[in-house]
């Protein structure tokens, strides 16, 4: 059976390491791919793996789904077909990472709550601008947005423009708010929509979310119960599109933002009618 050429072997050896195999495992798997089956010590010689390490390497390859044991008079090892081994391994890696992230998120949320009171005490009371906060990091913007959306009681309004920290059409919290009886109105720049987003618009409207399309919006805005929310403006300095958000909790500012939203909502009635058709 033909072996993998040296130039290709080096390339595949590095690629297998990129997806998670160590150097010995990657070399051993490549040798197995080019042959029907091997005894452990024969494989060690071919793959240039120390004899004392080869059983550990083979056990790991079997566990990861890249090798299988063929029991004859002596134990032999063969490769699992790459089209099966690699996708299955990556899927298991994905599940493991998702479990780790979920665990980290759980611990992180608990820690954030525990440290919140210590942070408040350390600030020595409210500052003069505690009702305004400038946030540049998209992940932090997303945390503020989801927190306010989770707690909104009566009304949620949004000007939606890309790039998104949170895509409102991907956000289950919007549907949950609507299910609680919250009136939800979203205005979206039509140029941002692809076919998948247009289907989601229909799903939103079935849940009672009011959506209107416009050619352009002046800013990003999310307003909750008329008093708290966030606005975001494109940074004019950087070359890549990036938003700087102002998170606010201020009735007067919220009232002004609501007036702006209502003005644009009224102007968009023709566009809303075309969407309804």
N, C-alpha and C positions, 0 to 999 in steps of 0.2 A: 504494500500500500504506500503511495507517495507521501513523503513528509512535507511539512510546510517549509517553503524556502526560507533561508536565513534572513533575508531582508524583510520578508513578510512576518516571520516569527518575531523579530524584534518589535515590529509595529504592533502586532497583536498582543505581545507580552506586556507592552506599556498600556494598551487600551484595557486589558483585563485588570490591571492594577488600578486604573482610573475608576472602574466600577466597583472595586472593593476587595479583589483578591490580593494576597501578598505575593512577593516575587517568586517564592518557591511554588506556591499554588498555581500561579499563572503559567510558569514554565512546565510544570507537571501536566496541567490540563492540555496545553498545546501538544505535548508529546502523546498523550492519550488520544487526542483528536485525530492524530495521524496514524493510529494503529488500532487493531481490533481489541487487544487486551494485553495487560502486562502483570507480571509478578511485581511485588512492591520493590524488591531490591534491584530488579532489572530496570524499573522505572527510575529509581534513584540514580543509576548510572547514566541513563539517557538524558534525564532532566537536570543533571548536575546538582542534585540535592544530597546533602550529607545523609549517609545511611541511617544514622541515629535519628534523623528528622523525618524520614519519608513516611512513617506510619502516622505521625501527627499531621503531616500535610495531607495524606490521603483521607484520614478521618474528617478533616476539615472540608475537603472537597466533596465528600459524601454528604456531610451535614448541610453544605451550601447548595447541594443539588447539581454539582458539576461532574460527579463520578458515581459509579455504582459498582457493587461487588458481584462478581460472578464466581460462585462456589463450585469448583470442580475438585480434583484431587488436592490441589492447593488453592489458596485464595487468590483470585485474579481481579484486576480492576480495569474497567473500561470507562470511556467518556460518555456522559449523557449528551445527546444531540444538542448542539449550541442553540438551535432555534427553540428548544424547550428550556434548556438550563438557564440561559441568560435572562429571558423575560420573567421566568418564575422567580429567579433570585432577586431581580430588581423590584418585583412586586412585593416580595417579603421584606426587602429593605425599606420600601415605601411605608408599609404597614408599621414596621418598627419605629421609623422616624416619626410617623404621625402619632403613635402612642407616646413617644418621648415628648413630642411637642405638647400634646394634650396634658401630660403630667406636669410639664414645666409651666404651662398656662395656668393650671389649677393652683400650683404652688405660688406662682407669681401673683395671681389675683388675690390669694389669701394674704400674701406678704404685703401687697399694696394697701390692703385694708388695715392691716396691723400697723403699718408705718404712717398711715394718713394722720392719725391723731398726734403722733410724735412730731410730724412735720408742721401741723397747725400750731402746736405749742412752741416749736422752735422759731416760728415766724413772729412770735410776740403779738399776735392779734392781726386784724385785717390791715393791709396796707392801703394807701390812697387810691391805687389803681387795681385792686383785686378783682374788680368787675370786668377788666380787660386783660387779655393775655395773648401775646404774640407767639405763634407756633409755626415752625418751619418744617418739622419732621412729619412726613406723611403718615407714619405709624401712629404718632401722637394725635394728629388730626383725626385719624380714624377712631381712636379710643374716645376722644371727646364726642365725636358725632354719634357713635353707637350708644354711649352713656346717655346722652340727651334723648336720643330716639327711643331708648328703652323706657324712659321715664315720662315722656310726653303724655299729657292727659287730654288735651282738647284739640289742638291744631298743629299740624306740621306742614311747613311750606318750604319749597326748595327751588333755587335756580341751579340747574345741573349742567356743568361743562366739564370737558376733559382737559387735562389728565385728572383721573380720579384718585383720591385717597381711599374712598369707598364708592363703588358704583351703586347708586341707589336702586338700579334695576336688578342687582344681584343680592339685595339686602332683605333677608327674611323679616327683619325687625319692622320694615315698613308694613308688610302684611299683618304682622302681629299688632301693630299700632292701630291699623284699620279695624281689626277684629275687636279691639277694645272700644271702638266707637270714635276714634280720633279722625277728624277730617284731614285728609292727606291730599295736598295739591303739589304737583311737580311740573316745572317748566324745563324743557330740554332743548338744547340746540340740535336742530334736525340733522346737521352735517355729521354729528357724532354717532349716528345710529347705523348699525348694520342690520342685516335681516334677522339675526338672532335677537337683537335688542327690540326690534319691532314686534316680534312674537311675544316677548316679555311684556311689552306695553299692553298688549291685549289681555294678558293674564292679570296685570295690575288693575286694569279697568274692570275686569270681571270681579275683582275683590273690592271694588268701590273706590279705588284710588283715581283721582282726577289728574289727567296728564294732558299737557298742551305742548305742541312743537312750535318753535320759533326759529328764525334764521340766525339770530345772535342774542346773547345776553350780556349785560354790562359787567357781571362779576359772578362768582360762585356765592351762594347764600343758602344756609339752612337755618330756619327759624322755628322755634318750638314754644308753643303757648304764648306767642307774641312778646316774649321778654328775654329769652336766652337762645343762643345759637352761635353760628360762626359765619364770617364772611371771608372770602379769599380773593386776592388779586394776583395776577401774573407778575412775577418778578421781572422788571424791565432790564436788569443788568445782565443776568446769565443768558447764555445762548440756548440752552435746552429749556423747554417749558417747565416752569416750577412755580408753585403757589406759596404765598405767605398768607397764613390765616390769622384772623383776629377772633378769638373766642370771647364772647361777651355774655354777661348776665346783668342787664340794665334795661329797665322798662322803657325809658325814653328812647334809647337807641333801638330797642326792639320795635317800638311803635313806628319809628321812622323807616325801618327796614320793611315792616309790614305794609306801610303806605307805598313804598317802592314796588313791592311784589304785586299789590293789588292793581297798580297802574299798568304794569306789564301784563298782568293776567287779563285785564280788560281789553288791552290792545290786541291780544292774541286770540280773540274769539273766532275770527275767520279761520285761523289755522286749526283751532280745536274742532270746528265743524268739519273741516276736510279730513281730519283723523277719524272722526266718528263715522264718516261714510266708508 
